[in-house]
Amino acid sequence: MSKVKVNPENSELQGEGNYTAAQEYDEATRKFIKDGKVKAAVENAAPKNAQEEREMLEAEEKGRGHAKPGLKPKP
């Protein structure tokens, strides 16, 4: 992955994508991982009971229903 030097004052770089926001997101993601917060986030995202698990699976299935043919992941 190549790093792009971004000058926030240069608005020409904000056409197709916001390079400044992408760079800030990448840095925040690296810090999140480095700080060891991934395991806690995974545990916090897990369903707390059977009903919540069913709701999450139903929502996932509903989301897959909107995917383009050929792009739907196999269960």
N, C-alpha and C positions, 0 to 999 in steps of 0.2 A: 504494500500500500504506500503510495507516495504522499508525502506531506506537502500541503500547499500553504505557502506563506500568505497570510491574509492581512491586508491593511483595512481595518474597519472604516476608515475614511474614504476608501475607494468603493463607491456605490456601483461601479460597473460590474463587480464580481457577484452582485446579488440578482442577476437576471434569471437564469434557469434554476438556480438553487441558492440557498442562503449558506454560503461557505463559512461565515462566522458562526452561525448557529450549529452547523455540523461539527466544526472544530470544538466548540464549547461542549457539545454533547459527547464527542469522543473523549475529551479530557475528563469529563464528569464520570463517564462509564469506566475509564481506566482507574480513576480514584476509588470508585465504588468497589471494584474488584480488588484492588490493592489493599483497601481497608478491611477486607474480609467480610463484607456485608452480604455476599451472595447466599451463603448457607441460610442465614436468618430470613432473607427475603423468600427463599424457596419454601422454608418451613411455614412462613406467614401466609404464603399464597395457597398452601394445601387446603383442601376442603376440611372443615371442622367436624362434619357429621355426614351421614348417608344422604340426607336431603340436599345439602349443599353440593355434594359430589354429583348427584343426579342433575341438579340445576346447571352445574358447570359443564357436564357432558352434553346436556341438551343444547346449551348455548354454543358449544363447540360444533356440534352437528349442524345447528342452524347456520352458523358462519360458513361451514364447508359447503352448504347448499348454495351459497352465493358465489363460490369460486367458479372460474371458467372451466369448461370441460378440459380434461387433460392436466389441470393444475391441482386437482383435488388430491390431497395426500391420502395414502392408503391407511386405513385404521390399523 
